[in-house]
Amino acid sequence: MEVNIFQVDAFTDEAFGGNPAGVVTNSKGISSEQMQKIANEMNLSETAFVRQIDDCYFKIRYFTPLCEVDLCGHATIAAVHTLANKGYIKPIENGGKIANIETGVGPLKVEIQFRNYSPVNVIMEQATPKSTGAVKELKELLECFNLNADDIGIGNKKAIPEIISTGLPDIMLPVNSKKTLMDMEVDFCRLRDLSNRLGVTGVHAFSYDEEKEVAHARNFGPAVGIDEEAATGTANGALIYYLRKNRFFNGDSLVVYQGESLKRPSIINCYIEEMEGSYLVRVGGSATIVMEGIIKF
């Protein structure tokens, strides 16, 4: 069997930045076991497997090298960019077009913005944000990162680590300075065990500048085989909700810089809108195809 496969850097418009994802644009006839083997072979944080149902209607499954996950933000950005770039989604000259995707968390809408018939930005809707409360194992969480209690906060303000999901549950870990964030020493084995016990994908550590309304983030998911990730769509969707919910942020858009510690800079644009007592969260950015070929098995 031969399958077309792409490697795509998401949340960047330059090669070797952002977060790389594998994209299989036509997964029809590929079994779950074969998808897992392809993801292992690609050895990227996630590989997306796409099945086209209609012109702008797709089903996407996501695999890390270890397991299948319900949703992956950066792999969605990568996959939809590739579908638009390669003509699976018919391009328009300028403006936006909506693609509907089925994921493990249900149906989501993704907007593709075109310029001169080329996709320049992809913005994905996320699942309704949910909080499952503060992290009770705070001492153990801080020990995973060699942090003290006074390292936690938004600047000089008190902030509590909290588990939030917009598709995948992550611990939001507010760190009171960018320097502390970048200098953290991580015990990945201990973090993996804690993540499994708490039923979370990982930890999204961040510092936030209230004056500039800009965040810097690092994401750690050893429980799903990803020690650190250069850009995470779902976790940054959870981040903007965390900041809005806890009244550190009153706006409707937030820029998050991630990947600096990995020398793969990423820019993630986050949006939040209050709707009938709930919130709609969207996350977007650009992407670039860096490699394409055929995998044989």
C-alpha positions in Angstrom: 0.0 0.0 0.0 1.2 3.5 -0.8 0.0 6.6 1.0 0.7 10.3 0.4 2.1 11.9 3.5 3.2 15.4 4.4 5.3 17.0 7.2 3.9 20.4 8.1 5.1 23.1 10.5 2.1 24.6 12.2 1.8 28.1 13.8 4.6 29.5 11.7 5.0 30.7 8.1 8.7 29.6 8.0 10.2 26.2 7.7 11.8 24.8 10.9 9.7 26.9 13.2 6.4 26.1 14.8 5.3 22.6 15.7 5.7 19.8 13.1 2.9 17.4 12.4 2.4 14.5 10.0 -0.6 14.7 7.7 -2.1 11.8 5.7 -4.6 13.5 3.3 -6.4 10.3 2.4 -6.7 7.7 5.1 -9.3 5.5 3.5 -8.5 1.8 3.9 -5.8 2.4 6.6 -6.5 0.5 9.8 -6.1 1.9 13.3 -3.1 -0.4 13.8 -1.5 0.9 10.6 -2.2 4.5 11.6 -0.4 3.9 14.8 2.6 2.4 13.0 2.8 5.3 10.6 2.7 7.8 13.6 5.5 5.8 15.2 7.5 5.9 11.9 7.0 9.7 11.6 8.0 10.1 15.2 6.3 13.6 15.4 4.2 14.7 18.4 1.1 14.0 16.3 0.1 12.7 12.9 -3.3 13.5 11.5 -5.2 11.0 9.3 -7.9 12.6 7.1 -10.8 11.1 5.4 -12.8 13.3 3.1 -16.6 13.0 3.3 -17.6 15.9 1.1 -16.1 19.0 -0.4 -15.6 20.8 2.9 -16.4 18.0 5.3 -13.7 15.7 6.7 -13.1 13.2 9.5 -9.7 13.5 11.2 -8.0 11.1 13.6 -4.9 12.0 15.6 -2.1 9.7 16.8 1.0 10.4 18.9 3.8 7.9 18.6 2.2 6.1 21.6 -1.5 6.4 21.2 -4.6 7.9 19.6 -5.9 11.2 21.1 -9.3 12.9 20.6 -8.0 16.2 19.2 -4.8 18.0 18.4 -4.8 21.7 17.6 -1.5 22.1 15.8 -2.2 18.9 13.7 -5.6 20.3 12.8 -4.0 23.6 11.6 -1.4 21.5 9.6 -4.0 19.2 8.1 -6.5 21.8 7.0 -3.7 24.0 5.6 -2.5 21.0 3.6 -6.0 20.2 2.4 -6.4 23.8 1.1 -2.9 24.0 -0.3 -3.3 20.7 -2.3 -6.8 21.3 -3.6 -8.8 18.9 -1.5 -10.6 22.1 -0.4 -11.3 24.2 -3.4 -9.5 27.6 -3.0 -11.0 31.0 -3.4 -9.1 34.1 -4.5 -9.4 36.1 -1.3 -11.5 35.8 1.9 -12.6 33.0 4.2 -14.0 29.5 3.7 -15.4 27.1 6.4 -14.4 23.4 6.6 -16.3 21.1 8.9 -14.4 18.4 10.7 -15.4 15.4 12.8 -13.0 14.7 15.7 -12.9 12.6 18.8 -14.5 15.5 20.7 -17.3 16.0 18.1 -17.8 18.3 15.1 -15.8 21.5 14.8 -15.6 24.3 12.3 -12.3 25.5 10.8 -11.9 28.7 8.9 -9.4 29.0 6.1 -8.3 32.5 5.1 -7.1 32.8 1.5 -5.0 35.3 -0.3 -4.4 35.0 -4.0 -5.8 31.4 -3.9 -3.3 30.3 -1.2 -4.2 29.5 2.4 -2.5 32.1 4.7 -4.2 31.4 8.0 -6.3 28.6 9.6 -8.5 29.2 12.7 -10.1 26.3 14.4 -13.0 26.2 16.7 -12.5 24.2 19.9 -14.7 22.2 22.2 -16.6 24.2 24.8 -14.1 25.0 27.6 -14.5 23.1 30.9 -12.7 23.4 34.2 -12.5 20.4 36.5 -11.0 22.6 39.3 -7.8 23.5 41.0 -4.9 21.0 41.2 -5.0 19.5 44.7 -1.5 17.9 44.4 0.1 21.3 44.2 3.3 20.4 46.1 4.0 17.4 43.9 3.2 19.4 40.7 5.7 22.1 41.7 8.3 19.5 42.5 8.0 18.2 38.9 9.3 21.6 37.7 11.7 22.4 40.6 9.5 25.4 41.5 8.5 27.0 44.8 5.1 28.2 45.8 6.2 31.9 45.4 7.1 31.2 41.7 3.4 30.7 40.9 1.2 33.7 39.9 0.4 36.3 37.3 3.1 38.8 37.9 2.5 39.8 41.6 -1.0 38.4 41.7 -2.0 35.1 43.2 -3.1 32.5 40.6 -4.0 28.9 41.2 -3.1 26.0 38.8 -6.3 24.5 37.3 -7.3 21.7 35.0 -9.0 23.0 31.9 -10.1 21.3 28.6 -11.1 22.6 25.3 -10.8 19.1 23.8 -7.9 17.7 25.9 -7.5 18.3 29.7 -4.3 20.1 30.6 -3.1 21.7 33.9 -2.7 25.5 33.5 0.4 26.4 35.5 0.8 30.2 35.9 4.5 31.2 36.4 5.2 34.7 37.6 8.0 35.6 35.1 9.2 34.6 31.7 12.7 33.9 33.1 11.4 31.5 35.7 9.4 29.8 32.9 12.4 29.4 30.7 14.7 28.2 33.5 12.4 25.4 34.8 14.0 22.0 35.3 11.5 19.2 34.5 11.4 15.7 36.0 9.6 14.1 33.1 9.2 10.7 34.7 7.6 12.2 37.8 5.4 14.4 35.6 4.3 11.5 33.5 3.1 9.6 36.6 1.3 12.6 38.0 -0.4 13.3 34.7 -1.6 9.7 34.4 -2.9 9.8 38.0 -4.8 13.1 37.4 -6.1 12.0 34.0 -4.5 15.0 32.1 -2.7 15.2 28.8 0.0 17.3 30.4 0.9 20.7 31.8 0.7 24.1 30.1 3.1 26.4 31.9 2.9 30.1 31.0 3.8 33.6 32.0 1.4 36.4 31.2 2.1 40.1 30.8 -1.2 41.9 31.8 -0.1 45.2 30.4 0.8 43.9 26.9 -1.8 41.1 26.9 0.8 38.7 25.7 1.7 35.2 27.0 4.7 33.0 26.7 4.1 29.3 27.2 5.8 25.8 27.4 3.8 22.6 27.2 4.8 19.2 28.6 3.0 15.9 27.8 5.3 13.0 28.7 2.2 10.9 29.5 1.3 10.8 25.8 5.0 10.6 24.6 5.7 14.3 24.2 8.2 15.7 26.6 7.8 19.3 25.3 5.9 20.7 22.4 6.7 23.8 20.4 3.0 24.8 19.8 -0.2 23.5 21.3 -3.6 24.6 19.9 -5.9 23.0 22.5 -3.8 24.0 25.5 -3.6 27.7 24.4 -7.4 27.6 23.9 -7.6 26.5 27.5 -5.2 29.3 28.5 -7.3 32.1 27.1 -10.3 30.7 28.9 -8.3 30.4 32.1 -7.2 34.0 32.0 -10.7 35.2 31.1 -12.5 33.0 33.7 -10.2 34.1 36.5 -10.4 37.8 35.4 -6.8 38.3 34.5 -7.9 39.2 31.0 -11.0 41.0 29.7 -10.2 41.1 25.9 -11.3 38.8 23.1 -7.9 37.9 21.5 -4.5 36.9 22.9 -1.2 36.2 21.3 0.9 33.4 22.8 4.5 32.8 22.0 5.7 29.2 22.4 8.6 27.0 21.2 11.3 29.5 22.2 12.9 27.0 24.6 13.1 24.5 21.7 14.4 27.1 19.2 11.2 26.5 17.1 9.3 29.8 17.6 5.6 29.6 17.3 2.9 32.3 17.2 -0.6 31.2 18.3 -3.5 33.5 18.0 -6.3 32.8 20.5 -9.9 34.2 20.4 -12.7 34.0 23.0 -16.3 35.0 22.7 -19.0 34.8 25.4 -22.2 33.2 24.1 -25.3 32.6 26.3 -23.4 32.0 29.5 -20.7 29.9 27.9 -17.7 30.6 25.8 -16.6 29.9 22.2 -12.8 29.5 21.9 -10.9 29.5 18.6 -7.2 29.2 18.0 -5.3 29.9 14.7 -2.2 30.5 12.9 -0.3 29.9 9.7 1.5 26.8 8.5 4.0 25.6 5.9 4.6 22.3 4.2 8.2 21.3 4.6 8.2 17.8 3.2 6.0 15.6 1.1 6.3 12.0 -0.1 4.9 8.5 -0.2 5.1 6.0 2.6 5.0 2.3 1.6 3.8 -0.5 3.8 
